[in-house]
Amino acid sequence: MGQLTAAIGFLGLTLLTGMIDAQGFVQASKIWESGRIDWLAGARAAGLFAAGIGTYYVALGFLARLGVVAVEVQMVLWFAVTLIAVAVFSGRFFNWHPLDQGVGCVVAMGLLWLAWRVG
């Protein structure tokens, strides 16, 4: 497998796992919304997290083919994608003040910068 194929596989799967996990976080936030446990929301969150971690494991295989084995880099890339996806999927990001949206984007870019520099 070539470097380009591994990079595309990793980036695609990292985006996918971040979006799946973000949906899991959104569902998990609903578990106690009514003041008592919502088992259906819990089951949805657990299923999404299970799918997300499975996808993450496959993404790490592509990353290892690129020679990146530093856990910090692996985690920060996933975290950046998940952070952005949670903000978007919750629907609240678009209600933030534009300054806060800008800061959020700068923070996400900072995480990606660290992943690139440290990795």
N, CA, C and O atoms as a Tinker XYZ file with bonds, in Angstrom:
   476  protein
     1  N      0.850000   -1.181000    0.000000    73     2
     2  CA     0.000000    0.000000    0.000000    64     1     3
     3  C      0.887000    1.232000    0.000000    63     2     4     5
     4  O      1.824000    1.332000    0.792000    81     3
     5  N      0.589000    2.165000   -0.887000    73     3     6
     6  CA     1.382000    3.381000   -0.989000    64     5     7
     7  C      1.079000    4.377000    0.103000    63     6     8     9
     8  O      0.077000    4.271000    0.809000    81     7
     9  N      1.967000    5.351000    0.230000    73     7    10
    10  CA     1.812000    6.389000    1.249000    64     9    11
    11  C      0.542000    7.208000    1.021000    63    10    12    13
    12  O     -0.166000    7.546000    1.970000    81    11
    13  N      0.262000    7.522000   -0.242000    73    11    14
    14  CA    -0.917000    8.315000   -0.540000    64    13    15
    15  C     -2.195000    7.566000   -0.163000    63    14    16    17
    16  O     -3.112000    8.145000    0.420000    81    15
    17  N     -2.250000    6.287000   -0.495000    73    15    18
    18  CA    -3.413000    5.470000   -0.159000    64    17    19
    19  C     -3.584000    5.386000    1.354000    63    18    20    21
    20  O     -4.702000    5.487000    1.860000    81    19
    21  N     -2.485000    5.203000    2.075000    73    19    22
    22  CA    -2.545000    5.131000    3.537000    64    21    23
    23  C     -3.007000    6.457000    4.122000    63    22    24    25
    24  O     -3.807000    6.478000    5.057000    81    23
    25  N     -2.507000    7.569000    3.576000    73    23    26
    26  CA    -2.902000    8.890000    4.077000    64    25    27
    27  C     -4.384000    9.142000    3.830000    63    26    28    29
    28  O     -5.086000    9.633000    4.713000    81    27
    29  N     -4.861000    8.810000    2.636000    73    27    30
    30  CA    -6.278000    9.003000    2.309000    64    29    31
    31  C     -7.148000    8.106000    3.194000    63    30    32    33
    32  O     -8.182000    8.543000    3.701000    81    31
    33  N     -6.726000    6.847000    3.379000    73    31    34
    34  CA    -7.470000    5.931000    4.244000    64    33    35
    35  C     -7.533000    6.440000    5.666000    63    34    36    37
    36  O     -8.589000    6.407000    6.298000    81    35
    37  N     -6.404000    6.910000    6.173000    73    35    38
    38  CA    -6.385000    7.416000    7.546000    64    37    39
    39  C     -7.262000    8.653000    7.690000    63    38    40    41
    40  O     -8.069000    8.736000    8.615000    81    39
    41  N     -7.113000    9.606000    6.790000    73    39    42
    42  CA    -7.902000   10.836000    6.903000    64    41    43
    43  C     -9.395000   10.561000    6.777000    63    42    44    45
    44  O    -10.199000   11.104000    7.535000    81    43
    45  N     -9.759000    9.724000    5.827000    73    43    46
    46  CA   -11.168000    9.393000    5.654000    64    45    47
    47  C    -11.754000    8.701000    6.869000    63    46    48    49
    48  O    -12.841000    9.048000    7.330000    81    47
    49  N    -11.023000    7.714000    7.387000    73    47    50
    50  CA   -11.524000    6.984000    8.555000    64    49    51
    51  C    -11.492000    7.828000    9.822000    63    50    52    53
    52  O    -12.339000    7.654000   10.699000    81    51
    53  N    -10.528000    8.740000    9.934000    73    51    54
    54  CA   -10.490000    9.631000   11.091000    64    53    55
    55  C    -11.688000   10.579000   11.066000    63    54    56    57
    56  O    -12.300000   10.841000   12.102000    81    55
    57  N    -12.017000   11.086000    9.894000    73    55    58
    58  CA   -13.216000   11.919000    9.778000    64    57    59
    59  C    -14.456000   11.117000   10.137000    63    58    60    61
    60  O    -15.326000   11.596000   10.865000    81    59
    61  N    -14.535000    9.891000    9.623000    73    59    62
    62  CA   -15.691000    9.044000    9.897000    64    61    63
    63  C    -15.815000    8.717000   11.382000    63    62    64    65
    64  O    -16.896000    8.842000   11.957000    81    63
    65  N    -14.711000    8.296000   12.006000    73    63    66
    66  CA   -14.781000    7.930000   13.422000    64    65    67
    67  C    -15.084000    9.142000   14.288000    63    66    68    69
    68  O    -15.806000    9.023000   15.278000    81    67
    69  N    -14.547000   10.308000   13.936000    73    67    70
    70  CA   -14.849000   11.519000   14.685000    64    69    71
    71  C    -16.318000   11.882000   14.603000    63    70    72    73
    72  O    -16.919000   12.295000   15.593000    81    71
    73  N    -16.897000   11.726000   13.415000    73    71    74
    74  CA   -18.321000   12.038000   13.252000    64    73    75
    75  C    -19.198000   11.021000   13.982000    63    74    76    77
    76  O    -20.207000   11.388000   14.583000    81    75
    77  N    -18.816000    9.754000   13.931000    73    75    78
    78  CA   -19.582000    8.726000   14.645000    64    77    79
    79  C    -19.524000    8.976000   16.152000    63    78    80    81
    80  O    -20.548000    8.943000   16.834000    81    79
    81  N    -18.316000    9.225000   16.663000    73    79    82
    82  CA   -18.177000    9.478000   18.103000    64    81    83
    83  C    -18.897000   10.762000   18.513000    63    82    84    85
    84  O    -19.473000   10.831000   19.599000    81    83
    85  N    -18.866000   11.775000   17.651000    73    83    86
    86  CA   -19.585000   13.012000   17.960000    64    85    87
    87  C    -21.074000   12.741000   18.109000    63    86    88    89
    88  O    -21.715000   13.269000   19.018000    81    87
    89  N    -21.625000   11.923000   17.225000    73    87    90
    90  CA   -23.037000   11.560000   17.351000    64    89    91
    91  C    -23.264000   10.794000   18.659000    63    90    92    93
    92  O    -24.299000   10.954000   19.305000    81    91
    93  N    -22.289000    9.960000   19.045000    73    91    94
    94  CA   -22.380000    9.255000   20.327000    64    93    95
    95  C    -22.421000   10.221000   21.496000    63    94    96    97
    96  O    -23.191000   10.025000   22.436000    81    95
    97  N    -21.598000   11.267000   21.448000    73    95    98
    98  CA   -21.604000   12.272000   22.516000    64    97    99
    99  C    -22.922000   13.039000   22.552000    63    98   100   101
   100  O    -23.444000   13.335000   23.627000    81    99
   101  N    -23.454000   13.357000   21.385000    73    99   102
   102  CA   -24.742000   14.052000   21.327000    64   101   103
   103  C    -25.837000   13.168000   21.942000    63   102   104   105
   104  O    -26.661000   13.650000   22.720000    81   103
   105  N    -25.843000   11.885000   21.594000    73   103   106
   106  CA   -26.831000   10.959000   22.169000    64   105   107
   107  C    -26.620000   10.800000   23.672000    63   106   108   109
   108  O    -27.584000   10.765000   24.437000    81   107
   109  N    -25.355000   10.703000   24.093000    73   107   110
   110  CA   -25.063000   10.535000   25.523000    64   109   111
   111  C    -25.553000   11.731000   26.332000    63   110   112   113
   112  O    -25.964000   11.578000   27.482000    81   111
   113  N    -25.511000   12.916000   25.737000    73   111   114
   114  CA   -25.969000   14.108000   26.462000    64   113   115
   115  C    -27.472000   14.072000   26.723000    63   114   116   117
   116  O    -27.973000   14.817000   27.565000    81   115
   117  N    -28.190000   13.213000   26.009000    73   115   118
   118  CA   -29.641000   13.119000   26.167000    64   117   119
   119  C    -30.059000   12.072000   27.197000    63   118   120   121
   120  O    -31.240000   11.974000   27.528000    81   119
   121  N    -29.116000   11.296000   27.703000    73   119   122
   122  CA   -29.454000   10.184000   28.593000    64   121   123
   123  C    -30.187000   10.655000   29.847000    63   122   124   125
   124  O    -31.130000   10.000000   30.291000    81   123
   125  N    -29.768000   11.779000   30.421000    73   123   126
   126  CA   -30.391000   12.267000   31.665000    64   125   127
   127  C    -31.190000   13.542000   31.431000    63   126   128   129
   128  O    -31.505000   14.253000   32.385000    81   127
   129  N    -31.523000   13.841000   30.181000    73   127   130
   130  CA   -32.209000   15.072000   29.829000    64   129   131
   131  C    -33.537000   15.247000   30.564000    63   130   132   133
   132  O    -33.872000   16.363000   30.960000    81   131
   133  N    -34.288000   14.186000   30.749000    73   131   134
   134  CA   -35.603000   14.282000   31.382000    64   133   135
   135  C    -35.551000   14.109000   32.898000    63   134   136   137
   136  O    -36.591000   14.072000   33.554000    81   135
   137  N    -34.351000   14.005000   33.452000    73   135   138
   138  CA   -34.227000   13.823000   34.888000    64   137   139
   139  C    -34.162000   12.365000   35.302000    63   138   140   141
   140  O    -33.899000   12.059000   36.465000    81   139
   141  N    -34.395000   11.479000   34.374000    73   139   142
   142  CA   -34.240000   10.039000   34.637000    64   141   143
   143  C    -33.605000    9.412000   33.413000    63   142   144   145
   144  O    -33.605000    9.998000   32.330000    81   143
   145  N    -33.074000    8.245000   33.587000    73   143   146
   146  CA   -32.275000    7.638000   32.524000    64   145   147
   147  C    -33.150000    7.251000   31.322000    63   146   148   149
   148  O    -34.217000    6.654000   31.459000    81   147
   149  N    -32.653000    7.614000   30.164000    73   147   150
   150  CA   -33.296000    7.248000   28.902000    64   149   151
   151  C    -32.458000    6.112000   28.311000    63   150   152   153
   152  O    -31.405000    6.346000   27.718000    81   151
   153  N    -32.939000    4.893000   28.482000    73   151   154
   154  CA   -32.177000    3.718000   28.062000    64   153   155
   155  C    -31.974000    3.666000   26.558000    63   154   156   157
   156  O    -30.956000    3.157000   26.088000    81   155
   157  N    -32.922000    4.181000   25.804000    73   155   158
   158  CA   -32.784000    4.171000   24.351000    64   157   159
   159  C    -31.646000    5.096000   23.908000    63   158   160   161
   160  O    -30.843000    4.732000   23.049000    81   159
   161  N    -31.583000    6.283000   24.495000    73   159   162
   162  CA   -30.476000    7.199000   24.180000    64   161   163
   163  C    -29.146000    6.578000   24.609000    63   162   164   165
   164  O    -28.138000    6.724000   23.917000    81   163
   165  N    -29.144000    5.889000   25.747000    73   163   166
   166  CA   -27.926000    5.216000   26.201000    64   165   167
   167  C    -27.494000    4.121000   25.253000    63   166   168   169
   168  O    -26.305000    3.969000   24.972000    81   167
   169  N    -28.451000    3.357000   24.757000    73   167   170
   170  CA   -28.131000    2.288000   23.807000    64   169   171
   171  C    -27.615000    2.870000   22.494000    63   170   172   173
   172  O    -26.670000    2.348000   21.903000    81   171
   173  N    -28.245000    3.959000   22.041000    73   171   174
   174  CA   -27.761000    4.602000   20.806000    64   173   175
   175  C    -26.337000    5.113000   20.993000    63   174   176   177
   176  O    -25.490000    4.923000   20.120000    81   175
   177  N    -26.072000    5.757000   22.120000    73   175   178
   178  CA   -24.731000    6.282000   22.392000    64   177   179
   179  C    -23.715000    5.143000   22.447000    63   178   180   181
   180  O    -22.640000    5.245000   21.857000    81   179
   181  N    -24.045000    4.069000   23.143000    73   179   182
   182  CA   -23.123000    2.936000   23.257000    64   181   183
   183  C    -22.849000    2.317000   21.894000    63   182   184   185
   184  O    -21.706000    1.979000   21.585000    81   183
   185  N    -23.878000    2.166000   21.085000    73   183   186
   186  CA   -23.693000    1.613000   19.746000    64   185   187
   187  C    -22.817000    2.496000   18.879000    63   186   188   189
   188  O    -21.958000    2.008000   18.145000    81   187
   189  N    -23.036000    3.794000   18.969000    73   187   190
   190  CA   -22.210000    4.718000   18.192000    64   189   191
   191  C    -20.761000    4.702000   18.665000    63   190   192   193
   192  O    -19.841000    4.713000   17.847000    81   191
   193  N    -20.554000    4.674000   19.983000    73   191   194
   194  CA   -19.180000    4.619000   20.501000    64   193   195
   195  C    -18.490000    3.314000   20.082000    63   194   196   197
   196  O    -17.302000    3.319000   19.758000    81   195
   197  N    -19.218000    2.217000   20.088000    73   195   198
   198  CA   -18.640000    0.938000   19.664000    64   197   199
   199  C    -18.241000    1.004000   18.193000    63   198   200   201
   200  O    -17.160000    0.551000   17.815000    81   199
   201  N    -19.113000    1.566000   17.371000    73   199   202
   202  CA   -18.786000    1.707000   15.944000    64   201   203
   203  C    -17.612000    2.658000   15.757000    63   202   204   205
   204  O    -16.750000    2.430000   14.908000    81   203
   205  N    -17.582000    3.722000   16.549000    73   203   206
   206  CA   -16.499000    4.696000   16.440000    64   205   207
   207  C    -15.149000    4.113000   16.812000    63   206   208   209
   208  O    -14.158000    4.364000   16.125000    81   207
   209  N    -15.092000    3.334000   17.894000    73   207   210
   210  CA   -13.801000    2.768000   18.296000    64   209   211
   211  C    -13.335000    1.710000   17.306000    63   210   212   213
   212  O    -12.139000    1.575000   17.050000    81   211
   213  N    -14.275000    0.964000   16.755000    73   211   214
   214  CA   -13.898000   -0.009000   15.730000    64   213   215
   215  C    -13.304000    0.668000   14.506000    63   214   216   217
   216  O    -12.307000    0.207000   13.949000    81   215
   217  N    -13.920000    1.756000   14.099000    73   215   218
   218  CA   -13.413000    2.517000   12.951000    64   217   219
   219  C    -12.063000    3.140000   13.285000    63   218   220   221
   220  O    -11.176000    3.195000   12.434000    81   219
   221  N    -11.906000    3.603000   14.504000    73   219   222
   222  CA   -10.644000    4.199000   14.950000    64   221   223
   223  C     -9.510000    3.187000   14.889000    63   222   224   225
   224  O     -8.400000    3.520000   14.474000    81   223
   225  N     -9.786000    1.945000   15.301000    73   223   226
   226  CA    -8.757000    0.894000   15.235000    64   225   227
   227  C     -8.279000    0.692000   13.805000    63   226   228   229
   228  O     -7.081000    0.539000   13.567000    81   227
   229  N     -9.197000    0.691000   12.859000    73   227   230
   230  CA    -8.821000    0.517000   11.456000    64   229   231
   231  C     -8.026000    1.737000   10.979000    63   230   232   233
   232  O     -7.046000    1.589000   10.249000    81   231
   233  N     -8.439000    2.931000   11.387000    73   231   234
   234  CA    -7.715000    4.151000   11.015000    64   233   235
   235  C     -6.282000    4.114000   11.529000    63   234   236   237
   236  O     -5.365000    4.562000   10.840000    81   235
   237  N     -6.081000    3.583000   12.736000    73   235   238
   238  CA    -4.720000    3.491000   13.295000    64   237   239
   239  C     -3.830000    2.593000   12.456000    63   238   240   241
   240  O     -2.620000    2.809000   12.385000    81   239
   241  N     -4.417000    1.586000   11.817000    73   239   242
   242  CA    -3.636000    0.720000   10.928000    64   241   243
   243  C     -3.063000    1.512000    9.766000    63   242   244   245
   244  O     -1.907000    1.320000    9.389000    81   243
   245  N     -3.871000    2.404000    9.197000    73   243   246
   246  CA    -3.382000    3.253000    8.112000    64   245   247
   247  C     -2.313000    4.210000    8.616000    63   246   248   249
   248  O     -1.321000    4.461000    7.931000    81   247
   249  N     -2.519000    4.746000    9.822000    73   247   250
   250  CA    -1.546000    5.673000   10.389000    64   249   251
   251  C     -0.217000    4.972000   10.657000    63   250   252   253
   252  O      0.846000    5.554000   10.438000    81   251
   253  N     -0.270000    3.733000   11.127000    73   251   254
   254  CA     0.952000    2.967000   11.375000    64   253   255
   255  C      1.711000    2.734000   10.069000    63   254   256   257
   256  O      2.942000    2.733000   10.059000    81   255
   257  N      0.979000    2.536000    8.963000    73   255   258
   258  CA     1.633000    2.356000    7.658000    64   257   259
   259  C      2.371000    3.620000    7.221000    63   258   260   261
   260  O      3.297000    3.565000    6.412000    81   259
   261  N      1.945000    4.761000    7.773000    73   259   262
   262  CA     2.623000    6.023000    7.489000    64   261   263
   263  C      3.805000    6.246000    8.425000    63   262   264   265
   264  O      4.533000    7.229000    8.287000    81   263
   265  N      3.996000    5.328000    9.385000    73   263   266
   266  CA     5.110000    5.425000   10.316000    64   265   267
   267  C      4.820000    6.266000   11.544000    63   266   268   269
   268  O      5.737000    6.579000   12.303000    81   267
   269  N      3.569000    6.637000   11.755000    73   267   270
   270  CA     3.200000    7.453000   12.914000    64   269   271
   271  C      2.656000    6.530000   13.992000    63   270   272   273
   272  O      1.584000    5.945000   13.838000    81   271
   273  N      3.396000    6.403000   15.078000    73   271   274
   274  CA     2.965000    5.537000   16.167000    64   273   275
   275  C      2.811000    6.298000   17.486000    63   274   276   277
   276  O      2.449000    5.706000   18.502000    81   275
   277  N      3.083000    7.601000   17.474000    73   275   278
   278  CA     2.974000    8.405000   18.690000    64   277   279
   279  C      1.507000    8.533000   19.084000    63   278   280   281
   280  O      0.685000    9.010000   18.302000    81   279
   281  N      1.191000    8.110000   20.281000    73   279   282
   282  CA    -0.189000    8.124000   20.751000    64   281   283
   283  C     -0.737000    9.546000   20.814000    63   282   284   285
   284  O     -1.933000    9.753000   20.608000    81   283
   285  N      0.111000   10.520000   21.094000    73   283   286
   286  CA    -0.352000   11.908000   21.143000    64   285   287
   287  C     -0.899000   12.345000   19.792000    63   286   288   289
   288  O     -1.938000   13.001000   19.715000    81   287
   289  N     -0.202000   11.980000   18.740000    73   287   290
   290  CA    -0.637000   12.366000   17.396000    64   289   291
   291  C     -1.928000   11.641000   17.045000    63   290   292   293
   292  O     -2.857000   12.242000   16.507000    81   291
   293  N     -1.984000   10.353000   17.349000    73   291   294
   294  CA    -3.180000    9.571000   17.054000    64   293   295
   295  C     -4.403000   10.190000   17.738000    63   294   296   297
   296  O     -5.458000   10.343000   17.123000    81   295
   297  N     -4.249000   10.536000   18.993000    73   295   298
   298  CA    -5.368000   11.044000   19.776000    64   297   299
   299  C     -5.751000   12.456000   19.382000    63   298   300   301
   300  O     -6.940000   12.761000   19.286000    81   299
   301  N     -4.788000   13.321000   19.153000    73   299   302
   302  CA    -5.113000   14.716000   18.891000    64   301   303
   303  C     -5.831000   14.876000   17.549000    63   302   304   305
   304  O     -6.691000   15.746000   17.417000    81   303
   305  N     -5.501000   14.068000   16.570000    73   303   306
   306  CA    -6.209000   14.139000   15.288000    64   305   307
   307  C     -7.668000   13.713000   15.467000    63   306   308   309
   308  O     -8.577000   14.375000   14.967000    81   307
   309  N     -7.887000   12.615000   16.178000    73   307   310
   310  CA    -9.257000   12.169000   16.453000    64   309   311
   311  C    -10.001000   13.230000   17.260000    63   310   312   313
   312  O    -11.158000   13.541000   16.975000    81   311
   313  N     -9.328000   13.783000   18.267000    73   311   314
   314  CA    -9.958000   14.761000   19.148000    64   313   315
   315  C    -10.381000   16.001000   18.376000    63   314   316   317
   316  O    -11.479000   16.515000   18.587000    81   315
   317  N     -9.531000   16.486000   17.490000    73   315   318
   318  CA    -9.855000   17.681000   16.714000    64   317   319
   319  C    -11.099000   17.453000   15.863000    63   318   320   321
   320  O    -11.999000   18.292000   15.826000    81   319
   321  N    -11.141000   16.319000   15.183000    73   319   322
   322  CA   -12.303000   16.007000   14.340000    64   321   323
   323  C    -13.555000   15.859000   15.196000    63   322   324   325
   324  O    -14.609000   16.391000   14.848000    81   323
   325  N    -13.447000   15.146000   16.307000    73   323   326
   326  CA   -14.601000   14.911000   17.172000    64   325   327
   327  C    -15.095000   16.220000   17.780000    63   326   328   329
   328  O    -16.302000   16.446000   17.862000    81   327
   329  N    -14.189000   17.069000   18.200000    73   327   330
   330  CA   -14.542000   18.360000   18.787000    64   329   331
   331  C    -15.356000   19.202000   17.805000    63   330   332   333
   332  O    -16.399000   19.753000   18.159000    81   331
   333  N    -14.876000   19.290000   16.592000    73   331   334
   334  CA   -15.579000   20.072000   15.569000    64   333   335
   335  C    -16.933000   19.440000   15.262000    63   334   336   337
   336  O    -17.938000   20.141000   15.152000    81   335
   337  N    -16.959000   18.133000   15.126000    73   335   338
   338  CA   -18.206000   17.443000   14.788000    64   337   339
   339  C    -19.247000   17.572000   15.898000    63   338   340   341
   340  O    -20.432000   17.737000   15.607000    81   339
   341  N    -18.832000   17.501000   17.161000    73   339   342
   342  CA   -19.785000   17.672000   18.266000    64   341   343
   343  C    -20.394000   19.072000   18.206000    63   342   344   345
   344  O    -21.604000   19.233000   18.364000    81   343
   345  N    -19.565000   20.072000   17.982000    73   343   346
   346  CA   -20.069000   21.449000   17.910000    64   345   347
   347  C    -21.075000   21.605000   16.769000    63   346   348   349
   348  O    -22.092000   22.281000   16.921000    81   347
   349  N    -20.789000   20.985000   15.640000    73   347   350
   350  CA   -21.686000   21.104000   14.486000    64   349   351
   351  C    -22.946000   20.264000   14.678000    63   350   352   353
   352  O    -24.054000   20.759000   14.470000    81   351
   353  N    -22.789000   18.991000   15.076000    73   351   354
   354  CA   -23.945000   18.095000   15.204000    64   353   355
   355  C    -24.898000   18.501000   16.318000    63   354   356   357
   356  O    -26.097000   18.239000   16.227000    81   355
   357  N    -24.389000   19.131000   17.361000    73   355   358
   358  CA   -25.273000   19.564000   18.449000    64   357   359
   359  C    -26.161000   20.715000   17.993000    63   358   360   361
   360  O    -27.187000   21.001000   18.609000    81   359
   361  N    -25.759000   21.371000   16.912000    73   359   362
   362  CA   -26.517000   22.500000   16.396000    64   361   363
   363  C    -26.210000   23.804000   17.101000    63   362   364   365
   364  O    -26.701000   24.860000   16.701000    81   363
   365  N    -25.414000   23.743000   18.132000    73   363   366
   366  CA   -25.146000   24.946000   18.927000    64   365   367
   367  C    -24.039000   25.810000   18.340000    63   366   368   369
   368  O    -24.009000   27.018000   18.574000    81   367
   369  N    -23.134000   25.208000   17.584000    73   367   370
   370  CA   -21.998000   25.956000   17.025000    64   369   371
   371  C    -22.480000   27.168000   16.231000    63   370   372   373
   372  O    -21.880000   28.241000   16.303000    81   371
   373  N    -23.551000   26.997000   15.483000    73   371   374
   374  CA   -24.045000   28.066000   14.630000    64   373   375
   375  C    -24.767000   29.161000   15.422000    63   374   376   377
   376  O    -25.079000   30.219000   14.877000    81   375
   377  N    -25.030000   28.906000   16.702000    73   375   378
   378  CA   -25.616000   29.920000   17.576000    64   377   379
   379  C    -24.561000   30.658000   18.388000    63   378   380   381
   380  O    -24.869000   31.641000   19.062000    81   379
   381  N    -23.313000   30.187000   18.326000    73   379   382
   382  CA   -22.237000   30.854000   19.052000    64   381   383
   383  C    -22.001000   32.239000   18.448000    63   382   384   385
   384  O    -22.279000   32.481000   17.273000    81   383
   385  N    -21.490000   33.123000   19.270000    73   383   386
   386  CA   -21.044000   34.435000   18.792000    64   385   387
   387  C    -19.925000   34.196000   17.769000    63   386   388   389
   388  O    -19.125000   33.278000   17.949000    81   387
   389  N    -19.852000   34.990000   16.716000    73   387   390
   390  CA   -18.811000   34.789000   15.703000    64   389   391
   391  C    -17.393000   34.759000   16.281000    63   390   392   393
   392  O    -16.544000   34.014000   15.792000    81   391
   393  N    -17.134000   35.553000   17.307000    73   391   394
   394  CA   -15.810000   35.526000   17.936000    64   393   395
   395  C    -15.529000   34.150000   18.527000    63   394   396   397
   396  O    -14.426000   33.623000   18.381000    81   395
   397  N    -16.535000   33.561000   19.201000    73   395   398
   398  CA   -16.372000   32.234000   19.786000    64   397   399
   399  C    -16.200000   31.171000   18.709000    63   398   400   401
   400  O    -15.437000   30.223000   18.893000    81   399
   401  N    -16.901000   31.317000   17.588000    73   399   402
   402  CA   -16.710000   30.396000   16.466000    64   401   403
   403  C    -15.279000   30.480000   15.959000    63   402   404   405
   404  O    -14.649000   29.462000   15.671000    81   403
   405  N    -14.776000   31.699000   15.853000    73   403   406
   406  CA   -13.403000   31.887000   15.396000    64   405   407
   407  C    -12.397000   31.270000   16.351000    63   406   408   409
   408  O    -11.449000   30.613000   15.921000    81   407
   409  N    -12.601000   31.478000   17.645000    73   407   410
   410  CA   -11.697000   30.894000   18.642000    64   409   411
   411  C    -11.741000   29.370000   18.559000    63   410   412   413
   412  O    -10.703000   28.713000   18.627000    81   411
   413  N    -12.949000   28.804000   18.412000    73   411   414
   414  CA   -13.077000   27.355000   18.270000    64   413   415
   415  C    -12.296000   26.833000   17.075000    63   414   416   417
   416  O    -11.629000   25.803000   17.163000    81   415
   417  N    -12.380000   27.540000   15.971000    73   415   418
   418  CA   -11.640000   27.126000   14.771000    64   417   419
   419  C    -10.132000   27.243000   14.985000    63   418   420   421
   420  O     -9.369000   26.380000   14.551000    81   419
   421  N     -9.708000   28.316000   15.656000    73   419   422
   422  CA    -8.277000   28.484000   15.942000    64   421   423
   423  C     -7.778000   27.368000   16.851000    63   422   424   425
   424  O     -6.687000   26.839000   16.639000    81   423
   425  N     -8.561000   27.004000   17.858000    73   423   426
   426  CA    -8.181000   25.911000   18.759000    64   425   427
   427  C     -8.051000   24.610000   17.979000    63   426   428   429
   428  O     -7.087000   23.868000   18.164000    81   427
   429  N     -9.018000   24.329000   17.109000    73   427   430
   430  CA    -8.958000   23.109000   16.297000    64   429   431
   431  C     -7.728000   23.132000   15.405000    63   430   432   433
   432  O     -7.048000   22.115000   15.265000    81   431
   433  N     -7.431000   24.279000   14.799000    73   431   434
   434  CA    -6.230000   24.371000   13.961000    64   433   435
   435  C     -4.969000   24.199000   14.796000    63   434   436   437
   436  O     -3.989000   23.615000   14.333000    81   435
   437  N     -4.993000   24.708000   16.033000    73   435   438
   438  CA    -3.851000   24.528000   16.926000    64   437   439
   439  C     -3.609000   23.061000   17.246000    63   438   440   441
   440  O     -2.463000   22.617000   17.312000    81   439
   441  N     -4.681000   22.312000   17.445000    73   439   442
   442  CA    -4.535000   20.871000   17.685000    64   441   443
   443  C     -3.938000   20.176000   16.469000    63   442   444   445
   444  O     -3.066000   19.317000   16.601000    81   443
   445  N     -4.406000   20.548000   15.297000    73   443   446
   446  CA    -3.849000   19.957000   14.079000    64   445   447
   447  C     -2.389000   20.354000   13.893000    63   446   448   449
   448  O     -1.577000   19.550000   13.435000    81   447
   449  N     -2.061000   21.573000   14.245000    73   447   450
   450  CA    -0.672000   22.047000   14.172000    64   449   451
   451  C      0.220000   21.194000   15.080000    63   450   452   453
   452  O      1.290000   20.747000   14.667000    81   451
   453  N     -0.227000   20.977000   16.310000    73   451   454
   454  CA     0.563000   20.154000   17.236000    64   453   455
   455  C      0.723000   18.736000   16.708000    63   454   456   457
   456  O      1.800000   18.150000   16.810000    81   455
   457  N     -0.339000   18.188000   16.149000    73   455   458
   458  CA    -0.240000   16.831000   15.599000    64   457   459
   459  C      0.796000   16.780000   14.496000    63   458   460   461
   460  O      1.576000   15.832000   14.416000    81   459
   461  N      0.810000   17.790000   13.646000    73   459   462
   462  CA     1.769000   17.829000   12.552000    64   461   463
   463  C      3.187000   18.041000   13.062000    63   462   464   465
   464  O      4.114000   17.379000   12.597000    81   463
   465  N      3.370000   18.952000   14.009000    73   463   466
   466  CA     4.715000   19.279000   14.504000    64   465   467
   467  C      5.291000   18.183000   15.405000    63   466   468   469
   468  O      6.475000   17.862000   15.313000    81   467
   469  N      4.460000   17.616000   16.266000    73   467   470
   470  CA     4.925000   16.595000   17.200000    64   469   471
   471  C      5.099000   15.263000   16.510000    63   470   472   473
   472  O      6.000000   14.490000   16.836000    81   471
   473  N      4.221000   15.001000   15.544000    73   471   474
   474  CA     4.227000   13.711000   14.856000    64   473   475
   475  C      5.383000   13.576000   13.948000    63   474   476
   476  O      5.536000   12.545000   13.292000    81   475
